Amino acid sequence: MAEGVFIVMTDATAKKDVAFHDCYTPFFESILGMPGVRSGRRYMFAQKQIDLRAVQEQLAIFELSDVEATRNAMADKYGIKTSKEFLRLDEAIDSVTIMPTFYEIIGERRPAPDAPDVPADQEYIMLSLLAVGLSSQPTFAEAYGERLLELLKVPTLISGDLYQLSKHQIQNPLYPFVAIYRLGDKEQLMSQWPAPGTNWRSIAAMREKDPSVRPDGRLAGMKNRDFIYEPYVKPDPPPPPAPKAAPVKKEA
């Protein structure tokens, strides 16, 4: 029985943003009620970023006490994606870019030595997607663990944890490792985090314009990627369309 996280990254289907926010809430709540789930929080892509390459706009992170139990419950309810089957989700959730992945924690949880006191519902998330070749994976956790301890010295960081891919999945995963950093001040983090030389973002906006973005959101060359997410706030619905002006009657 392994502890870990279930990370869900996704976008709204094109032109169905309003429906997405309505249908995603019951999806999120259903996962919270599954076996092995301790808690969950939703986040959305922050306006200012370190890494501006394409990424899904919506993020949910579920803390798990039993990865296998949650995976089995998820597969029973929503299906297993194969070459012939997509997850059984509402059509407003983009089934192409969704990336639901199970990870198991490596070692002990690591609080920052000078962690600020920030309420959980106000925390930002720095999600590091770590592309690691097969030959490097056996030694990667130990090597990254040293880097993680150094990064936790950044004053705004609350905690940082490294996770490895679980063998229990519902679709083919992309990144073998992820690190999840919790923080209180994204501006302070951005001033001290190495920035890649990139200048664009969302999958939905860019996947048809840039050949380096594959339909599932991956870059043609897999690289480590760091993204900041902020606490989710449901957007206000768009204003209703203005009423059409009454036709002007022509004088006889």
Secondary structure in CASP SS format (residue, H / E / C, confidence):
PFRMAT SS
TARGET T0000
AUTHOR 0000-0000-0000
METHOD secondary structure of the structure
MODEL  1
M C 1.00
A C 1.00
E C 1.00
G E 1.00
V E 1.00
F E 1.00
I E 1.00
V E 1.00
M E 1.00
T E 1.00
D C 1.00
A E 1.00
T C 1.00
A C 1.00
K C 1.00
K C 1.00
D H 1.00
V H 1.00
A H 1.00
F H 1.00
H H 1.00
D H 1.00
C H 1.00
Y H 1.00
T H 1.00
P H 1.00
F H 1.00
F H 1.00
E H 1.00
S H 1.00
I H 1.00
L H 1.00
G C 1.00
M C 1.00
P C 1.00
G C 1.00
V E 1.00
R E 1.00
S E 1.00
G E 1.00
R E 1.00
R E 1.00
Y E 1.00
M E 1.00
F E 1.00
A C 1.00
Q C 1.00
K C 1.00
Q C 1.00
I C 1.00
D C 1.00
L C 1.00
R C 1.00
A C 1.00
V C 1.00
Q C 1.00
E C 1.00
Q E 1.00
L E 1.00
A E 1.00
I E 1.00
F E 1.00
E E 1.00
L E 1.00
S C 1.00
D C 1.00
V H 1.00
E H 1.00
A H 1.00
T H 1.00
R H 1.00
N H 1.00
A H 1.00
M H 1.00
A H 1.00
D H 1.00
K H 1.00
Y H 1.00
G C 1.00
I C 1.00
K C 1.00
T E 1.00
S C 1.00
K C 1.00
E E 1.00
F C 1.00
L C 1.00
R C 1.00
L C 1.00
D C 1.00
E C 1.00
A C 1.00
I E 1.00
D C 1.00
S C 1.00
V C 1.00
T C 1.00
I C 1.00
M E 1.00
P E 1.00
T E 1.00
F E 1.00
Y E 1.00
E E 1.00
I E 1.00
I C 1.00
G C 1.00
E C 1.00
R C 1.00
R E 1.00
P E 1.00
A C 1.00
P C 1.00
D C 1.00
A C 1.00
P C 1.00
D C 1.00
V C 1.00
P C 1.00
A H 1.00
D H 1.00
Q H 1.00
E C 1.00
Y E 1.00
I E 1.00
M E 1.00
L E 1.00
S E 1.00
L E 1.00
L E 1.00
A C 1.00
V C 1.00
G C 1.00
L H 1.00
S H 1.00
S H 1.00
Q H 1.00
P H 1.00
T H 1.00
F H 1.00
A H 1.00
E H 1.00
A H 1.00
Y H 1.00
G H 1.00
E H 1.00
R H 1.00
L H 1.00
L H 1.00
E H 1.00
L H 1.00
L C 1.00
K C 1.00
V C 1.00
P C 1.00
T C 1.00
L E 1.00
I E 1.00
S E 1.00
G E 1.00
D E 1.00
L E 1.00
Y E 1.00
Q E 1.00
L E 1.00
S C 1.00
K C 1.00
H C 1.00
Q C 1.00
I C 1.00
Q C 1.00
N C 1.00
P C 1.00
L C 1.00
Y C 1.00
P C 1.00
F E 1.00
V E 1.00
A E 1.00
I E 1.00
Y E 1.00
R E 1.00
L E 1.00
G C 1.00
D C 1.00
K H 1.00
E H 1.00
Q H 1.00
L H 1.00
M H 1.00
S C 1.00
Q C 1.00
W C 1.00
P C 1.00
A C 1.00
P C 1.00
G C 1.00
T C 1.00
N C 1.00
W C 1.00
R C 1.00
S C 1.00
I H 1.00
A H 1.00
A H 1.00
M H 1.00
R C 1.00
E C 1.00
K C 1.00
D C 1.00
P C 1.00
S C 1.00
V E 1.00
R C 1.00
P C 1.00
D C 1.00
G C 1.00
R C 1.00
L E 1.00
A C 1.00
G C 1.00
M C 1.00
K C 1.00
N C 1.00
R E 1.00
D E 1.00
F E 1.00
I E 1.00
Y E 1.00
E E 1.00
P E 1.00
Y C 1.00
V C 1.00
K C 1.00
P C 1.00
D C 1.00
P C 1.00
P C 1.00
P C 1.00
P C 1.00
P C 1.00
A C 1.00
P C 1.00
K C 1.00
A C 1.00
A C 1.00
P C 1.00
V C 1.00
K C 1.00
K C 1.00
E C 1.00
A C 1.00
END
